[in-house]
Amino acid sequence: MKLQPVNEQLPRTTSARPIHPKVGIVHVHLKVSDLERALDFYRDVLGFQVTQRHKQEVAFLSAGGYHHHIGLNTWESSGGSPPSPGTTGLYHLAILYPTRQELAHALSRLIQAKIPLEGASDHGVSEALYLRDPDGNGVELYWDRPKEEWPHSPDGSLRMFTRPLDLNHLLREVDVTM
Protein backbone atom coordinates (compact mmCIF):
# COMPACT_ATOMS: atom_id res chain seq x y z
CA MET A 1 0.00 0.00 0.00
CA LYS A 2 1.36 3.43 -0.93
CA LEU A 3 0.48 6.24 1.48
CA GLN A 4 -0.05 9.72 0.14
CA PRO A 5 0.95 12.85 2.09
CA VAL A 6 -1.98 14.53 3.78
CA ASN A 7 -2.20 18.28 3.22
CA GLU A 8 -5.65 18.81 4.66
CA GLN A 9 -7.28 18.63 8.05
CA LEU A 10 -7.70 15.03 9.16
CA PRO A 11 -11.04 13.99 10.61
CA ARG A 12 -11.03 13.44 14.35
CA THR A 13 -11.34 9.80 15.23
CA THR A 14 -11.38 7.96 18.49
CA SER A 15 -9.53 4.69 18.59
CA ALA A 16 -11.44 1.88 20.22
CA ARG A 17 -8.16 0.72 21.70
CA PRO A 18 -5.76 3.18 23.36
CA ILE A 19 -2.03 2.88 22.85
CA HIS A 20 -0.33 0.38 25.16
CA PRO A 21 0.83 2.11 28.38
CA LYS A 22 4.40 0.81 28.01
CA VAL A 23 4.88 2.43 24.59
CA GLY A 24 7.55 5.13 24.87
CA ILE A 25 9.49 7.65 22.86
CA VAL A 26 13.04 6.42 23.23
CA HIS A 27 15.15 8.45 20.83
CA VAL A 28 15.28 11.66 18.89
CA HIS A 29 17.19 12.29 15.67
CA LEU A 30 18.21 15.91 15.12
CA LYS A 31 19.39 17.73 12.03
CA VAL A 32 22.44 19.80 12.98
CA SER A 33 24.59 22.24 11.05
CA ASP A 34 27.96 21.18 12.51
CA LEU A 35 28.42 17.65 13.84
CA GLU A 36 31.53 18.46 15.93
CA ARG A 37 29.82 21.41 17.59
CA ALA A 38 26.76 19.28 18.38
CA LEU A 39 28.99 16.52 19.79
CA ASP A 40 30.78 19.08 21.96
CA PHE A 41 27.39 19.81 23.54
CA TYR A 42 25.68 16.41 23.77
CA ARG A 43 28.83 14.37 24.51
CA ASP A 44 31.16 16.77 26.33
CA VAL A 45 28.68 18.97 28.22
CA LEU A 46 25.70 16.67 28.83
CA GLY A 47 27.81 13.49 29.05
CA PHE A 48 26.21 11.17 26.47
CA GLN A 49 28.50 8.52 24.98
CA VAL A 50 29.04 8.10 21.25
CA THR A 51 27.97 4.60 20.22
CA GLN A 52 28.50 4.96 16.48
CA ARG A 53 29.73 7.60 14.06
CA HIS A 54 30.12 7.93 10.31
CA LYS A 55 32.48 10.66 9.07
CA GLN A 56 31.15 14.20 9.58
CA GLU A 57 27.64 13.08 8.67
CA VAL A 58 26.05 11.23 11.57
CA ALA A 59 26.64 10.22 15.18
CA PHE A 60 24.55 8.23 17.64
CA LEU A 61 24.75 8.87 21.38
CA SER A 62 23.54 6.95 24.38
CA ALA A 63 23.26 6.91 28.13
CA GLY A 64 23.92 3.59 29.83
CA GLY A 65 24.85 1.52 26.80
CA TYR A 66 21.58 1.68 24.83
CA HIS A 67 22.18 1.70 21.04
CA HIS A 68 21.14 5.36 20.84
CA HIS A 69 18.97 7.93 22.53
CA ILE A 70 20.11 10.81 20.32
CA GLY A 71 20.98 10.78 16.64
CA LEU A 72 22.73 13.80 15.12
CA ASN A 73 23.09 14.24 11.37
CA THR A 74 24.12 16.81 8.77
CA TRP A 75 22.53 15.05 5.79
CA GLU A 76 20.18 17.92 4.96
CA SER A 77 21.48 20.58 7.30
CA SER A 78 25.27 21.01 7.07
CA GLY A 79 25.98 24.71 7.54
CA GLY A 80 22.26 25.38 7.91
CA SER A 81 20.38 27.81 10.12
CA PRO A 82 17.82 27.10 12.86
CA PRO A 83 14.16 27.44 11.86
CA SER A 84 12.94 31.00 12.19
CA PRO A 85 10.45 31.93 14.94
CA GLY A 86 6.83 31.34 13.99
CA THR A 87 7.51 28.09 12.13
CA THR A 88 6.43 24.60 13.12
CA GLY A 89 8.77 21.91 14.34
CA LEU A 90 10.16 20.43 17.49
CA TYR A 91 9.57 22.63 20.57
CA HIS A 92 12.07 20.74 22.70
CA LEU A 93 13.44 17.32 23.45
CA ALA A 94 13.26 16.22 27.07
CA ILE A 95 15.99 14.27 28.82
CA LEU A 96 14.85 12.48 31.98
CA TYR A 97 17.32 12.16 34.85
CA PRO A 98 16.72 9.41 37.41
CA THR A 99 17.15 11.60 40.51
CA ARG A 100 17.22 15.20 41.66
CA GLN A 101 20.91 14.80 42.43
CA GLU A 102 21.65 13.75 38.84
CA LEU A 103 19.75 16.81 37.58
CA ALA A 104 21.91 18.92 39.92
CA HIS A 105 25.03 17.33 38.38
CA ALA A 106 23.70 18.26 34.93
CA LEU A 107 23.17 21.86 36.06
CA SER A 108 26.72 21.93 37.41
CA ARG A 109 28.03 20.77 34.02
CA LEU A 110 26.04 23.51 32.27
CA ILE A 111 27.46 26.14 34.61
CA GLN A 112 31.02 24.89 34.06
CA ALA A 113 30.49 25.01 30.27
CA LYS A 114 28.86 28.48 30.52
CA ILE A 115 25.69 27.23 28.81
CA PRO A 116 22.89 29.72 29.58
CA LEU A 117 19.49 28.57 30.80
CA GLU A 118 16.30 29.89 29.25
CA GLY A 119 14.26 28.78 32.24
CA ALA A 120 14.10 26.63 35.36
CA SER A 121 10.72 25.44 36.63
CA ASP A 122 9.09 23.38 39.32
CA HIS A 123 6.04 21.73 37.76
CA GLY A 124 4.90 19.88 40.87
CA VAL A 125 5.40 16.54 39.14
CA SER A 126 8.93 17.41 38.03
CA GLU A 127 11.73 19.95 38.19
CA ALA A 128 13.11 21.13 34.85
CA LEU A 129 15.90 23.14 33.27
CA TYR A 130 15.36 24.67 29.83
CA LEU A 131 18.10 25.61 27.38
CA ARG A 132 19.11 25.53 23.71
CA ASP A 133 21.66 23.33 22.01
CA PRO A 134 24.15 24.95 19.59
CA ASP A 135 21.66 24.59 16.71
CA GLY A 136 18.86 26.31 18.59
CA ASN A 137 16.95 23.12 19.43
CA GLY A 138 15.08 23.39 22.71
CA VAL A 139 16.34 21.00 25.38
CA GLU A 140 14.63 20.19 28.69
CA LEU A 141 16.60 18.43 31.41
CA TYR A 142 14.33 17.17 34.18
CA TRP A 143 13.62 14.64 36.89
CA ASP A 144 10.20 13.33 37.91
CA ARG A 145 9.16 13.35 41.52
CA PRO A 146 7.82 10.00 42.73
CA LYS A 147 4.25 9.58 41.50
CA GLU A 148 2.86 9.50 45.05
CA GLU A 149 4.18 13.07 45.52
CA TRP A 150 2.46 14.53 42.45
CA PRO A 151 -0.03 17.28 43.32
CA HIS A 152 -3.73 16.63 42.81
CA SER A 153 -6.85 18.79 42.85
CA PRO A 154 -9.65 18.01 45.33
CA ASP A 155 -11.42 16.04 42.57
CA GLY A 156 -8.34 13.78 42.22
CA SER A 157 -7.16 15.12 38.86
CA LEU A 158 -3.48 15.89 38.35
CA ARG A 159 -2.60 19.52 39.16
CA MET A 160 0.63 20.50 37.41
CA PHE A 161 1.86 24.07 37.72
CA THR A 162 4.84 26.21 36.76
CA ARG A 163 6.79 27.91 39.53
CA PRO A 164 10.37 29.19 39.58
CA LEU A 165 12.95 26.54 40.47
CA ASP A 166 15.50 27.58 43.09
CA LEU A 167 18.77 26.68 41.36
CA ASN A 168 20.94 27.24 44.44
CA HIS A 169 18.73 24.83 46.38
CA LEU A 170 19.05 22.29 43.54
CA LEU A 171 22.84 22.69 43.50
CA ARG A 172 23.00 21.84 47.22
CA GLU A 173 22.37 18.27 46.07
CA VAL A 174 25.99 18.29 44.77
CA ASP A 175 27.54 20.91 47.09
CA VAL A 176 27.83 23.58 44.40
CA THR A 177 26.45 27.12 44.50
CA MET A 178 25.97 29.67 41.77
N, CA and C of each residue as an Amber inpcrd file, in Angstrom:
protein
   534
   0.8470000  -1.1630000   0.0000000   0.0000000   0.0000000   0.0000000
   0.8960000   1.2310000   0.0000000   0.6100000   2.1890000  -0.8690000
   1.3630000   3.4260000  -0.9330000   0.5470000   4.5190000  -0.2440000
   1.1620000   5.1660000   0.7680000   0.4790000   6.2410000   1.4780000
   0.7960000   7.5700000   0.8180000  -0.2060000   8.4000000   0.7100000
  -0.0460000   9.7240000   0.1380000   0.0740000  10.7460000   1.2570000
   0.8810000  11.8120000   1.0560000   0.9510000  12.8490000   2.0880000
  -0.4110000  13.5170000   2.2540000  -0.7070000  13.8890000   3.4790000
  -1.9780000  14.5320000   3.7830000  -1.7340000  16.0170000   3.9700000
  -2.3640000  16.8350000   3.1510000  -2.1980000  18.2850000   3.2240000
  -3.4770000  18.9700000   3.6550000  -4.3730000  18.2350000   4.2180000
  -5.6470000  18.8070000   4.6550000  -5.9330000  18.3600000   6.0700000
  -6.9060000  18.9790000   6.6830000  -7.2830000  18.6290000   8.0490000
  -7.8120000  17.2010000   8.0960000  -7.2400000  16.4060000   8.9960000
  -7.6950000  15.0320000   9.1560000  -8.9460000  15.0080000  10.0210000
  -9.8630000  14.0950000   9.7420000 -11.0400000  13.9890000  10.6080000
 -10.6290000  13.4620000  11.9740000 -11.3020000  13.9280000  12.9970000
 -11.0310000  13.4450000  14.3530000 -11.6460000  12.0630000  14.5010000
 -10.8410000  11.1400000  14.9920000 -11.3390000   9.7960000  15.2260000
 -10.9580000   9.3850000  16.6360000 -11.6930000   8.5140000  17.1840000
 -11.3830000   7.9630000  18.4900000 -11.0870000   6.4860000  18.3080000
  -9.9040000   6.0880000  18.7020000  -9.5320000   4.6950000  18.5910000
 -10.2760000   3.8950000  19.6500000 -10.7650000   2.7460000  19.2640000
 -11.4450000   1.8820000  20.2180000 -10.4480000   1.3170000  21.2260000
  -9.1860000   1.2890000  20.8360000  -8.1600000   0.7190000  21.7030000
  -7.0550000   1.7550000  21.9010000  -6.8330000   2.2100000  23.1340000
  -5.7550000   3.1770000  23.3620000  -4.3870000   2.5370000  23.1810000
  -3.3950000   3.3640000  22.9950000  -2.0290000   2.8760000  22.8520000
  -1.6040000   2.1620000  24.1390000  -0.7930000   1.1540000  24.0060000
  -0.3300000   0.3800000  25.1630000   0.4260000   1.3060000  26.1270000
   0.2110000   1.2040000  27.4320000   0.8300000   2.1140000  28.3840000
   2.3530000   2.0130000  28.4870000   2.9420000   0.9540000  27.9710000
   4.3980000   0.8090000  28.0130000   5.0730000   1.3190000  26.7400000
   4.2890000   1.8330000  25.7840000   4.8760000   2.4330000  24.5950000
   5.6140000   3.6880000  25.0400000   6.7780000   3.9520000  24.4800000
   7.5470000   5.1260000  24.8670000   8.2740000   5.7290000  23.6900000
   8.6270000   6.9770000  23.8360000   9.4860000   7.6490000  22.8630000
  10.8950000   7.4990000  23.3970000  11.7460000   6.7860000  22.6710000
  13.0410000   6.4220000  23.2290000  14.2400000   7.0490000  22.5240000
  14.0290000   7.7090000  21.4050000  15.1460000   8.4470000  20.8320000
  14.6480000   9.5940000  19.9690000  15.5460000  10.5210000  19.7460000
  15.2810000  11.6640000  18.8850000  16.4570000  11.7530000  17.9090000
  16.1540000  12.1400000  16.6880000  17.1870000  12.2890000  15.6690000
  17.1250000  13.7330000  15.1850000  18.2040000  14.4740000  15.3940000
  18.2120000  15.9080000  15.1210000  19.0730000  16.2430000  13.9120000
  18.5830000  17.1630000  13.1010000  19.3910000  17.7300000  12.0260000
  20.2320000  18.8430000  12.6520000  21.5430000  18.8010000  12.4370000
  22.4430000  19.7990000  12.9850000  23.2760000  20.4060000  11.8570000
  23.7990000  21.5970000  12.0910000  24.5890000  22.2400000  11.0470000
  26.0690000  21.8710000  11.1170000  26.5490000  21.4900000  12.3020000
  27.9590000  21.1770000  12.5070000  28.0380000  20.0160000  13.4890000
  28.4220000  18.8570000  13.0030000  28.4240000  17.6550000  13.8380000
  29.3710000  17.7880000  15.0330000  30.5710000  18.3290000  14.8180000
  31.5300000  18.4580000  15.9270000  30.9870000  19.3740000  17.0120000
  30.3810000  20.4680000  16.6160000  29.8170000  21.4100000  17.5880000
  28.6900000  20.7450000  18.3800000  27.8440000  19.9800000  17.7080000
  26.7550000  19.2750000  18.3850000  27.3110000  18.2150000  19.3350000
  28.3620000  17.5060000  18.9150000  28.9860000  16.5150000  19.7900000
  29.6230000  17.1730000  21.0120000  30.2180000  18.3530000  20.8220000
  30.7790000  19.0790000  21.9610000  29.7030000  19.3080000  23.0270000
  28.4870000  19.5610000  22.5990000  27.3870000  19.8120000  23.5410000
  26.8380000  18.5080000  24.1250000  26.3650000  17.6090000  23.2820000
  25.6800000  16.4060000  23.7740000  26.6380000  15.4120000  24.4460000
  27.8450000  15.3020000  23.9350000  28.8290000  14.3740000  24.5090000
  29.6010000  15.0410000  25.6540000  30.2160000  16.1870000  25.3780000
  31.1570000  16.7750000  26.3320000  30.4760000  17.5510000  27.4550000
  29.3720000  18.2150000  27.1700000  28.6780000  18.9750000  28.2180000
  27.6570000  18.0910000  28.9330000  26.7350000  17.4680000  28.1830000
  25.6960000  16.6650000  28.8290000  26.1940000  15.2860000  29.2670000
  27.2150000  14.7540000  28.6030000  27.8050000  13.4920000  29.0460000
  27.3440000  12.2440000  28.3260000  26.6020000  12.3650000  27.2280000
  26.2120000  11.1750000  26.4750000  27.4550000  10.5460000  25.8410000
  27.3900000   9.2420000  25.5840000  28.5040000   8.5200000  24.9840000
  28.1970000   8.2310000  23.5220000  29.1920000   8.4080000  22.6680000
  29.0360000   8.0990000  21.2470000  29.0630000   6.5850000  21.0880000
  28.0210000   6.0410000  20.4540000  27.9730000   4.5970000  20.2170000
  28.3470000   4.2440000  18.7890000  28.1510000   5.1900000  17.8700000
  28.5040000   4.9560000  16.4750000  28.6270000   6.3040000  15.7870000
  29.5110000   6.3530000  14.7990000  29.7260000   7.5980000  14.0610000
  30.1480000   7.2610000  12.6430000  29.7110000   8.0940000  11.6980000
  30.1200000   7.9340000  10.3070000  30.5590000   9.2930000   9.7760000
  31.8660000   9.4430000   9.6090000  32.4840000  10.6600000   9.0670000
  31.9690000  11.8990000   9.7970000  31.7100000  12.9520000   9.0340000
  31.1500000  14.1960000   9.5770000  29.6560000  14.2840000   9.2860000
  29.0330000  13.1060000   9.0800000  27.6360000  13.0850000   8.6730000
  26.6600000  12.7090000   9.7750000  27.0120000  11.7250000  10.5950000
  26.0470000  11.2260000  11.5720000  26.7650000  10.6410000  12.7830000
  26.1470000  10.8310000  13.9420000  26.6410000  10.2170000  15.1780000
  25.4360000   9.8020000  16.0100000  25.5860000   8.7150000  16.7310000
  24.5480000   8.2260000  17.6360000  25.1090000   8.2360000  19.0470000
  24.3170000   8.7350000  19.9930000  24.7550000   8.8690000  21.3790000
  23.7860000   8.1650000  22.3100000  24.3250000   7.7520000  23.4620000
  23.5440000   6.9490000  24.3830000  23.9130000   7.2650000  25.8230000
  22.9910000   6.9550000  26.6980000  23.2550000   6.9080000  28.1340000
  23.0890000   5.4540000  28.5610000  24.0590000   4.9300000  29.2700000
  23.9200000   3.5920000  29.8310000  24.0330000   2.4380000  28.8690000
  24.6060000   2.6330000  27.6870000  24.8530000   1.5180000  26.7960000
  23.7470000   1.1620000  25.8200000  22.6350000   1.9030000  25.8210000
  21.5750000   1.6820000  24.8310000  22.1570000   1.9920000  23.4460000
  21.5890000   1.4560000  22.3640000  22.1810000   1.7000000  21.0430000
  22.1790000   3.1790000  20.6770000  21.0910000   3.9010000  20.9490000
  21.1360000   5.3600000  20.8440000  19.8640000   5.9890000  21.3980000
  20.0650000   7.0830000  22.0780000  18.9690000   7.9280000  22.5350000
  18.8840000   9.1810000  21.6720000  20.0430000   9.6060000  21.1490000
  20.1070000  10.8080000  20.3160000  20.8790000  10.4850000  19.0510000
  20.2910000  10.8310000  17.9160000  20.9840000  10.7780000  16.6420000
  21.2160000  12.1990000  16.1840000  22.3920000  12.4770000  15.6580000
  22.7320000  13.7950000  15.1210000  23.1760000  13.5950000  13.6850000
  22.6300000  14.3920000  12.7510000  23.0900000  14.2440000  11.3730000
  23.1560000  15.5820000  10.6670000  23.9820000  15.6190000   9.6080000
  24.1240000  16.8110000   8.7660000  23.6670000  16.5310000   7.3350000
  22.9230000  15.4550000   7.1360000  22.5300000  15.0470000   5.7900000
  21.8400000  16.1520000   5.0120000  20.9260000  16.8580000   5.6390000
  20.1760000  17.9230000   4.9550000  20.4370000  19.2870000   5.5770000
  21.3950000  19.3590000   6.5030000  21.4820000  20.5780000   7.3030000
  22.8920000  21.1230000   7.5030000  23.8930000  20.5400000   6.8820000
  25.2660000  21.0060000   7.0720000  25.3700000  22.4940000   6.7550000
  25.8520000  23.2600000   7.7230000  25.9840000  24.7080000   7.5420000
  24.6710000  25.4600000   7.5970000  23.5870000  24.7650000   7.9190000
  22.2600000  25.3830000   7.9080000  21.9790000  26.2670000   9.1050000
  20.8360000  26.9090000   9.0620000  20.3780000  27.8080000  10.1190000
  19.2140000  27.1780000  10.8660000  19.0050000  27.5830000  12.1340000
  17.8240000  27.1010000  12.8610000  16.5520000  27.6160000  12.1960000
  15.4230000  26.9350000  12.3970000  14.1600000  27.4410000  11.8620000
  13.8570000  28.8220000  12.4640000  13.2580000  29.6710000  11.6810000
  12.9360000  31.0050000  12.1930000  11.7340000  30.9330000  13.1240000
  11.6230000  31.8980000  14.0460000  10.4500000  31.9250000  14.9390000
   9.1560000  31.9600000  14.1230000   8.1240000  31.3590000  14.6740000
   6.8350000  31.3390000  13.9890000   6.6560000  30.1780000  13.0380000
   7.6410000  29.2530000  12.9980000   7.5120000  28.0860000  12.1310000
   7.2300000  26.8640000  12.9990000   6.7140000  25.8360000  12.3800000
   6.4270000  24.6040000  13.1170000   7.6800000  23.7610000  13.2390000
   7.6430000  22.8110000  14.1440000   8.7650000  21.9090000  14.3430000
   8.8390000  21.4850000  15.7900000   9.9410000  20.9210000  16.1400000
  10.1600000  20.4260000  17.4890000  10.2630000  21.6040000  18.4580000
   9.4830000  21.5840000  19.5420000   9.5710000  22.6290000  20.5690000
  10.7880000  22.3590000  21.4510000  10.8670000  21.1530000  21.9840000
  12.0690000  20.7410000  22.6960000  12.1070000  19.2230000  22.8190000
  13.2970000  18.7140000  23.0750000  13.4380000  17.3240000  23.4510000
  13.6320000  17.3230000  24.9610000  13.1700000  16.2960000  25.6180000
  13.2590000  16.2190000  27.0720000  14.1200000  15.0310000  27.4650000
  15.0790000  15.3030000  28.3410000  15.9930000  14.2710000  28.8220000
  15.6950000  14.0550000  30.2970000  15.2640000  12.8360000  30.6250000
  14.8520000  12.4780000  31.9760000  16.0370000  11.9690000  32.7880000
  16.2860000  12.6030000  33.9120000  17.3230000  12.1640000  34.8480000
  16.6590000  11.3220000  35.9350000  17.3630000  10.3150000  36.4630000
  16.7160000   9.4050000  37.4090000  16.4840000  10.0030000  38.8000000
  17.2800000  11.0200000  39.1760000  17.1540000  11.5960000  40.5140000
  17.3700000  13.1020000  40.4600000  16.9790000  13.7560000  41.5250000
  17.2160000  15.1970000  41.6590000  18.7160000  15.4760000  41.6990000
  19.4670000  14.6200000  42.3540000  20.9110000  14.7980000  42.4280000
  21.5560000  14.7330000  41.0400000  21.1000000  13.8330000  40.1960000
  21.6470000  13.7500000  38.8360000  21.2910000  14.9940000  38.0230000
  20.1030000  15.5510000  38.2390000  19.7460000  16.8120000  37.5830000
  20.6660000  17.9250000  38.0780000  20.9880000  17.9320000  39.3690000
  21.9120000  18.9230000  39.9210000  23.2990000  18.7780000  39.2890000
  23.7460000  17.5430000  39.0720000  25.0290000  17.3270000  38.3850000
  24.9730000  17.9060000  36.9690000  23.8500000  17.7090000  36.2820000
  23.7010000  18.2570000  34.9310000  23.7730000  19.7830000  34.9660000
  23.1140000  20.4010000  35.9320000  23.1720000  21.8590000  36.0610000
  24.6070000  22.3030000  36.3140000  25.3260000  21.5990000  37.1430000
  26.7220000  21.9270000  37.4100000  27.5550000  21.8810000  36.1290000
  27.3140000  20.8820000  35.2950000  28.0320000  20.7690000  34.0160000
  27.7040000  21.9500000  33.0970000  26.4340000  22.3530000  33.0850000
  26.0370000  23.5060000  32.2680000  26.7390000  24.7740000  32.7400000
  26.7940000  24.9580000  34.0520000  27.4620000  26.1390000  34.6130000
  28.9380000  26.1360000  34.2440000  29.5950000  24.9930000  34.3950000
  31.0220000  24.8930000  34.0560000  31.2720000  25.1950000  32.5850000
  30.3470000  24.7860000  31.7130000  30.4900000  25.0120000  30.2690000
  29.9510000  26.3750000  29.8380000  29.4280000  27.1440000  30.8040000
  28.8640000  28.4750000  30.5230000  27.7050000  28.4190000  29.5150000
  26.8800000  27.3760000  29.6410000  25.6850000  27.2280000  28.8130000
  24.5450000  27.9550000  29.5280000  23.9570000  28.9760000  28.9020000
  22.8860000  29.7160000  29.5830000  21.5700000  28.9350000  29.6230000
  20.8320000  29.1400000  30.6890000  19.4900000  28.5730000  30.8030000
  18.4840000  29.5650000  30.2680000  17.4260000  29.0550000  29.6510000
  16.2970000  29.8930000  29.2470000  15.2210000  29.8880000  30.3110000
  15.2480000  28.8780000  31.1900000  14.2610000  28.7840000  32.2390000
  14.5920000  27.6420000  33.1750000  13.9560000  27.6920000  34.3540000
  14.0980000  26.6350000  35.3580000  12.7890000  26.6180000  36.1280000
  12.0750000  25.4940000  36.0700000  10.7210000  25.4380000  36.6310000
  10.4880000  24.2240000  37.4980000   9.6550000  24.4520000  38.5150000
   9.0920000  23.3800000  39.3230000   7.6720000  23.1940000  38.8100000
   7.3690000  22.0140000  38.3080000   6.0400000  21.7280000  37.7580000
   5.1900000  20.8730000  38.7000000   5.6450000  20.7110000  39.9350000
   4.9030000  19.8750000  40.8720000   5.2060000  18.4030000  40.6790000
   5.0930000  17.9370000  39.4590000   5.3990000  16.5410000  39.1380000
   6.8810000  16.3570000  38.8070000   7.5330000  17.4640000  38.4720000
   8.9260000  17.4080000  38.0300000   9.6030000  18.7450000  38.2910000
  10.9340000  18.7330000  38.1820000  11.7340000  19.9490000  38.1850000
  12.5190000  19.9430000  36.8880000  12.5720000  21.1040000  36.2090000
  13.1120000  21.1270000  34.8550000  14.0020000  22.3290000  34.5900000
  15.0170000  22.0930000  33.7750000  15.9030000  23.1370000  33.2680000
  15.6710000  23.2440000  31.7670000  15.6120000  24.4610000  31.2440000
  15.3570000  24.6720000  29.8270000  16.5150000  25.4490000  29.2080000
  16.9730000  24.9900000  28.0510000  18.1020000  25.6090000  27.3750000
  18.0250000  25.3100000  25.8890000  19.0070000  25.7900000  25.1480000
  19.1050000  25.5300000  23.7060000  20.4270000  24.8450000  23.4140000
  20.4000000  23.9240000  22.4590000  21.6560000  23.3330000  22.0060000
  22.2880000  24.2920000  20.9960000  23.4860000  24.0110000  20.4950000
  24.1520000  24.9490000  19.5870000  23.3940000  25.2330000  18.2870000
  22.4500000  24.3690000  17.9120000  21.6610000  24.5930000  16.7050000
  20.3200000  25.2480000  16.9960000  20.1030000  25.6430000  18.2330000
  18.8620000  26.3110000  18.5930000  17.7290000  25.3800000  18.9600000
  17.9880000  24.0690000  19.0150000  16.9450000  23.1240000  19.4290000
  16.6850000  23.2850000  20.9240000  15.4220000  23.3200000  21.3020000
  15.0780000  23.3880000  22.7130000  15.3960000  22.0770000  23.3990000
  15.9790000  22.1770000  24.6020000  16.3420000  21.0030000  25.3850000
  15.7990000  21.2030000  26.8030000  15.0940000  20.2120000  27.3010000
  14.6330000  20.1920000  28.6850000  15.3680000  19.0760000  29.4120000
  15.9890000  19.4170000  30.5290000  16.6030000  18.4280000  31.4100000
  15.7330000  18.3950000  32.6570000  15.2610000  17.2090000  33.0560000
  14.3280000  17.1730000  34.1810000  14.4250000  15.8630000  34.9380000
  13.8270000  15.8690000  36.1270000  13.6190000  14.6390000  36.8860000
  12.1710000  14.6520000  37.3380000  11.5730000  13.4830000  37.4200000
  10.1980000  13.3330000  37.9120000  10.2250000  13.0340000  39.3990000
   9.3680000  13.7260000  40.1290000   9.1600000  13.3450000  41.5240000
   8.4590000  11.9810000  41.5450000   8.5770000  11.2570000  42.6490000
   7.8200000  10.0030000  42.7340000   6.3230000  10.2740000  42.5400000
   5.6600000   9.3920000  41.8560000   4.2490000   9.5830000  41.5030000
   3.3670000   9.8790000  42.7170000   3.6850000   9.2700000  43.8550000
   2.8630000   9.5040000  45.0490000   3.0110000  10.9340000  45.5890000
   3.9910000  11.6810000  45.1080000   4.1780000  13.0750000  45.5240000
   3.5670000  14.0770000  44.5490000   3.0330000  13.6140000  43.4300000
   2.4600000  14.5320000  42.4470000   1.2520000  15.2500000  43.0460000
   1.1070000  16.5390000  42.7740000  -0.0270000  17.2830000  43.3190000
  -1.3310000  16.9570000  42.5950000  -2.4120000  16.9150000  43.3700000
  -3.7310000  16.6320000  42.8090000  -4.7370000  17.6640000  43.2980000
  -5.7350000  17.9280000  42.4820000  -6.8540000  18.7900000  42.8520000
  -7.7870000  18.0150000  43.7710000  -8.6990000  18.7110000  44.4590000
  -9.6490000  18.0080000  45.3300000 -10.4390000  16.9030000  44.6250000
 -10.6680000  17.0610000  43.3020000 -11.4170000  16.0360000  42.5750000
 -10.5400000  14.8440000  42.1630000  -9.2380000  14.8860000  42.5210000
  -8.3400000  13.7770000  42.2180000  -7.5600000  13.9270000  40.9240000
  -7.8800000  14.9430000  40.1240000  -7.1580000  15.1250000  38.8630000
  -5.7640000  15.7020000  39.1300000  -4.8520000  15.4050000  38.2410000
  -3.4840000  15.8900000  38.3490000  -3.4680000  17.4110000  38.2770000
  -2.6590000  18.0560000  39.1190000  -2.6010000  19.5220000  39.1600000
  -1.1530000  19.9760000  38.9670000  -0.7090000  19.9850000  37.7190000
   0.6270000  20.4970000  37.4100000   0.5890000  22.0210000  37.4700000
   1.7500000  22.6150000  37.6810000   1.8620000  24.0670000  37.7170000
   3.2520000  24.4460000  37.2360000   3.5090000  25.7200000  37.1100000
   4.8420000  26.2090000  36.7650000   5.2250000  27.2840000  37.7590000
   6.2350000  26.9760000  38.5540000   6.7850000  27.9090000  39.5340000
   8.2890000  27.9860000  39.3180000   8.9050000  29.0950000  39.7230000
  10.3700000  29.1850000  39.5770000  11.0720000  28.0870000  40.3720000
  12.1350000  27.5500000  39.8080000  12.9470000  26.5430000  40.4710000
  14.1510000  27.2410000  41.1030000  14.3750000  27.0080000  42.3640000
  15.4990000  27.5830000  43.0940000  16.7630000  26.8020000  42.7280000
  17.5930000  27.3900000  41.8640000  18.7720000  26.6840000  41.3640000
  19.8200000  26.4690000  42.4520000  19.9740000  27.4350000  43.3510000
  20.9360000  27.2380000  44.4390000  20.5160000  26.0820000  45.3340000
  19.2200000  25.9570000  45.5730000  18.7310000  24.8350000  46.3760000
  18.9870000  23.5120000  45.6450000  18.7720000  23.4990000  44.3270000
  19.0510000  22.2940000  43.5390000  20.5390000  21.9470000  43.6150000
  21.4020000  22.9440000  43.5070000  22.8400000  22.6900000  43.5050000
  23.3630000  22.1740000  44.8440000  22.6000000  22.3930000  45.9250000
  23.0000000  21.8450000  47.2190000  23.0450000  20.3170000  47.1970000
  22.3360000  19.7280000  46.2270000  22.3690000  18.2650000  46.0690000
  23.7860000  17.7700000  45.7410000  24.6160000  18.6680000  45.1540000
  25.9850000  18.2920000  44.7740000  27.0230000  19.2420000  45.3720000
  26.6360000  19.9980000  46.3960000  27.5420000  20.9070000  47.0950000
  28.1840000  21.9370000  46.1710000  27.3810000  22.5180000  45.2990000
  27.8320000  23.5780000  44.4020000  26.8520000  24.7280000  44.5460000
  27.3460000  25.9610000  44.4940000  26.4530000  27.1160000  44.5020000
  26.7680000  27.9800000  43.2990000  25.7940000  28.7900000  42.9380000
  25.9730000  29.6660000  41.7710000  26.6220000  30.9760000  42.1970000
